[in-house]
Amino acid sequence: MKKASWFGALILVVLAATLTVFVSRFEFQIRDGTTKEYDTQPLALHQAQLSSSTQSANMTLRSLAEKWGMGIGTAVQMKPFRNDSTYRQVLASEFNRVTPENAMKFGRLHPERSRYEFADADALVTFAKANQMQVHGHTLVWHQSMPDWLTQVEWTREELMDILHQHIYTVVAHYQGQLAAWDVVNEAVAGNGSLRDSIWLSRIGSEYIELAFRWAHEADPQARLFYNDHDGEGLGKKSDGIYALVKELRQRNVPIHGVGFQMHKSIKNPPSVEQVAANIKRLGELGLEVQITEMDVQIHDGIGTTQQKLASQADVYREMMRVCLDAPNCKSLTTWGLADHHSWIPYFFKRPDSPLLFDESYRPKPAYDALVDVLKEAA
C-alpha cells in the first residue's frame, strides 16, 4: 500500500513538471502565418520587476488607462520589435496604442516614385490588431525624412501637388479602416509662429496643409486627423501660430480633429502646467482634441544624483498626465520610445540620457510609477 502511494505521488510529480514546462512556452503568430515559439520568461521577469506600487502584475499602465478611457501609447522601432521578444511583450502588456517611430515616414514608405514598401508598417499594424491596440499613423507630410528622388528634382507646383496627393491617398487608403488616427502634417510652424520653410511651402504654397487634410479624409473618412508639432504645448509665439493655423482650418471646414503636443522636454526646462492646461482649453474651444504624442523627459542637464534626477523626471510625467486627465478634450499620452536604450535622444544629442518610462533592462522607473499612481487616483 505504501509502495502504491509512493508510485502515485511520483506520477503526479512527473505530470506537474511536464505541465510546468509546457505552459512556460507559447506560440506567437507571426506575420507570414507561421508560428514561432518564444519563452515567456522575459514577460514573467518584466511582471516581477513592476514596482510594489502596482500591487499586482495585472495592474499595468494599460489596464489602468483603459479604466479611465485613456490612451497610453509608445513609439515603436522596428529592429527591437522584430528581434526582441521582451520588447514585444512589454509593448503589448503596458500600452494600448502604438505609433511607428519611422516606418510610416515618407522616405521609408515611398523610397522610389513608383514603389512603396509597406512590410514594416504592415507588421506593426498586424501586431496591434492581434493585441487590441490602436495605431496612430506618423506622418504623411513633413519637411524631413524624404527620399532623394523627391528632394533632388525641381518639380513644378502641379507635379509636386500630384506627388503629394498620390502619396497621401495611396498610404492612407492602404490602411483604410485599420488606423485610429494620422499625423497628417508634422512640424509646419516655425519657432516665431510663421509657417516653416519647406519644399511643400515654397513650391505649393500654404494651401498644401489644407489639401493634405482633405486628401487624407477622402482616403479614410473614419480616421482622426491631427496636426503635430514640438515646443507648442505651452503659450508663446509658436503655440499662437499653431492655434491660428488650426483655427483657420476649422473655419474653412477642413477635416482636422486634433492637435498633437510632442512634449520633448527636460527636467531643466519642464513644461508649465498652467500654460499647457490653458493651451489645451483654448484648442478644446475650437472643437479640437489634444494628444500628447511624443513625450520624453531628458535628465542629462538636471541637478542632483541620478535618483534625484529620476524623481524630478517622474514629477514631469505625473504633472502632464494630470493635466491631460483634467481636460475633457485630452485623450492620450504617448512616449517617444519604449525603453531608454531605444530613445532617439542619446543618438541625436550624442550624450547618455534616460528619458523614458523603462530602463535598458525594461525595468519600470519612477516615471512609470508616477503615471500608475495618477491613473489609480483617477480610476
N, C-alpha and C positions, 0 to 999 in steps of 0.2 A: 504493500500500500504506500509506504514511504517512497519506494523507488518510483512508482507511477506518478506520485505527486511531484517528485523531483523532475521527472521527464517532462511532465506537462508544463512545469514552470520554465524549463529550458526552451520548450517550443514557443511559449509566449514571449520570452526574451528575444529569440531569433526573429519572430514576426515583428516585434516592436522596432528592432534595429533595422529591418528591411523597410518598414514603413517610414522610418525617420529618413533614411537615405532617399527613398522615393519622393517624399514631399519636400526635400531640400533642393529639388531641382524643378524647373518648369520650362515649358516650351514658349518661345517668343516667336510670334508670327512676323516674318519679315516681308519686305515689300514684294518680292518676286513670287510669293505664295508658298515658299518652302518654309520649314521650321528649323530653328536652331536652339539648342539648349543653353541656358545661362544659369549659373549658380546663383541662388537667392541670397547667399551670404552677404554680399555688399549691401543689399537692401536691409537685411537684418542689422548689419553694422550701423547703417545710417539711422535706423529707428532707435538703436541703443544709444546713439550719440545725441539724440534730441535732449535738450536740457530738461531739468526737472520741472521747469515752469509749464511745460506742455502736459505733464502728469500722465500722459497716455501716448503710446506710439501711434494711436489712431487720430490724435488731435494735432493735425498738421495745419500749416498755413492755409492750404486748400480747403480743408474741411471747415475751418473757422470762417474763411472768407465767404464760402458758399452759404453758410448760415445767415450771413448778413446780406447776401445777394451781391457780393463784391467780386470783381475780377481781380485775380492775383496772377501776375504773369512774369515771364522772363524771356530775354532774347536767346536764341539758340544758335550755337555754332555747329556746323555740320561735321567737322572732324571728330570732336568728342561724342557727338550724337551718334555717329556711325560706329565708333570704335570703343566706347567706354560704357559698359552696361550699367555701372553705378550712376553715371550721368543721366542715362535714360530713366532709371528707376527713381532717382530723386526728382527729376523733372516731372514725371507723371504723378508722384506722390504729393508734391508740395505746391503745384501750380495748376490752375485751370485755364490758363491762356498761354499761348506761345507766339512770339514774333521772330521770324527769321532774321538773324542779325545781318546776313549778307546775301542769302540765297535767292532773294527776290529783287535785288537791286538790278538796275538796267544792264550793267556790264556783265553780270553773272547769268541773267536770264536770256539776254539777247546779244551774244558775242559776235554774231555776224548779221548783216541786214536781213538775210533770208533764212536765218537759223535761230531757233530758240532752244534752250537747254533747261528742261523742267525737272530733271531727275531728282536733284537735291530737294527742291521745294516740294515736289510731289511726295517724297519720302516723309517729310515733316508733316504734311497735311494728313497723310495716311496714319501716321503715329498719333496725331491729335484726335482723329476720328476714333481710333481704337481705344483711346483713353478719355473720351468725352471731354476734350479740351477745345476751346475756341482758338482760331488762328487770326492774328492781326497782320495783314499784309504790309510789307515795308520794302521799298517805297516806289511809287510809279514815276514821279518827276523830281529830280534832284540835280544840283549842279556838279555833283561828284559821282564817282563810280560809273562813268560812262565809257563805252567801248571806243577804241581808236577809230573804227570805221565811221562813228558818228561825229567825233570831235575834230578829225583831221581833214574834213571836207568843207568847203564853203557852200553850204546849202542855200537855196533861195528860201524865202519865207514860206512859200507854198509847199516846197519839198519837205521842209522841217516840220511843218504842221501835219503833213501826211505821215511822216515817220512817227511823230508822237501819237497821232490818232491810232495808227495801226498797232503800235506797241501797247498802248493802254487797252485797246479793245481786245487784242489777242491774249494778253496776260489776264485781264480781269474776266474775260469770257471763259478762259481755260479753267478758272476756279469758281465759276458762277455757282452760287448756292453753297459753296464749301467754306468760304471765309466770312467771319463776322464783320470785319472792318478792313479798310485800307488807309494807309497814309498816302493820300493822293499826291499832295505837294509837300515837299520837305525843305525847310530852311530857305524860304524865298524872301525873307525880310532881313535886312542888314541891321547892324547894331544901332544905327541912328534912326531906325524906323522906316526908312525908304526901302524900295524893292532892291534885292540883291542883284548885282550884275551877273549875268549868266548867259549861256548860249541861247536859252529859251527867251529871256527878256530882250536881249539885243537883236535877235533875228525874227522873233514872232511878235514881241510886244507884251505888255502887261496882261493882255487878254488870254495868254497861254494858261493862266491859273484857272480862270473861269471855264475855258474849254476843257481842261483836264478833268475837272469835276463833272462836267456834263457828259463827257465821253465815258468816264468810269461808271456813272449812274446808268447810262444806256446799256452798258455791257453787263451790269449786275444791279438791277433796281433794288435788291434786298440788302446789299452791303452798306454798312455805315461808313461814311466818307469823312476823313479827317485832314485838317491842316496841322502839320507837326513842326516844332521848332525848339531850339535851345535858347536859354537865357531870356525867356519870355514869360516865366512863371510869376514874377513879381510885378511891380509897377515901374514904368520908366519909358524911355523913348522907344525901345524895341517892342515892348508889350503893347504900347499905344499904337504902334504901326501895325502889329498883328491884329489888334482889336479893330482898327479902322478897315483893314483888308477884309476880315471876315464879316464885319457889319455890312460893308458894301455888297459882298457876295450874297448875304441873306436878303438884302433889299432888292437884289436883282433876281431873287428866287432861284439862285444857284443851289443845287443839291449838296450842301455841306451840312454835316450833322454834328461836328465837334472839332475841338482843338486839343492837340497833344502837347503837354508840357514835358519836354525831355528830362529836365531835372538832373543834369550833370552838375553836382555840387561838391563842396568840400567842407570839412569841419572848420576850416579857417574862414570860409565865406559861406555860411549856411543861408538858406533862403529865409526870408521874413515871413513868419506865419501870418501876420496881419495882411501883408501885401498879396500873398498867394490866395488867401481867402477872399480878399476884395476882387482880385482878378477873376477867380472862378465865378464869383457872384455876378459880375458885370457880363461875363460871357453867357451865363445862365439866363440873364435877362434878354439876351438875343435869341434864346431858344436853343443854345448850343450845349452839348455835353462836353465835359473835360475829362481827359485821362492823363495820368502821369505815366509816360510811355517808355522812358529810358533811364530810370533812376540809378545812380550810383553816387557814392559819397567818399571822396578821397580823404585819406588821413595823413598823407606824407608830410604836409606842412603844418600839421597840428602841433599843439603844445602838450607836453607831458609824457608819461610812459605809454607803452603800447596799450596796456589795459585802459588807461585814461582816454587815449585816442579812440579806442573801440567803444567806450562808453559814450563819448561825445558823438560818434557816428550813429550809435543807437538812438540818441536823442533826436537827431535829424530825421531818421526814418520814422520814429514814433510820431513826431510832430506833423510830418507830411501825411501820414496815414490818418491821423486825427482830423486834419484839415479836410481831407478828401471825404472821410466818413460823415463829417458835419455838413457837407454840401450836397444837396439833393441831386445836383447835376454832375457830380464827380463819381465815376462808375468803376474805375480800375486803377491799379498801381502795378507797373511792370518794371522790373530791374533789367539793366543792360548787361546781362550775363548771369550765369547760374552760380559760379564759384570764382573765388579770387584769381585762380590761375587761368581762367578763361576770360578775364576782363581785358578790354582794349587799352585801358589806361596805362599800365606799365610799358606796353609796347609803344604807345603814342608819345608819352612823356619821357620815355627812356629812364625810368626810375621805378623802384619797387613801390607797390601800394597794395591795399587790401580793401577795395571799395564796395564789396558785395555782401550778401547775407550768409554765404557759406565759405569756409576756408579751403585751402588746397586739398584737404582730405574729406571734403564735403561735410565737415562738422558745422553745425549751426553756430553762428556768432551772436554776440549781444544784440546786434541789429535784428536778427531773426527773432530773438526773444521779445524784443520791443514790439515788433509787429504782432506777434502772437498775443502779447498782453493787451494791446489796444483792441484787437479783434475779440478777445474774450470779454473785455469790458463792454464792448458794443453789443455783442450777442447776448 
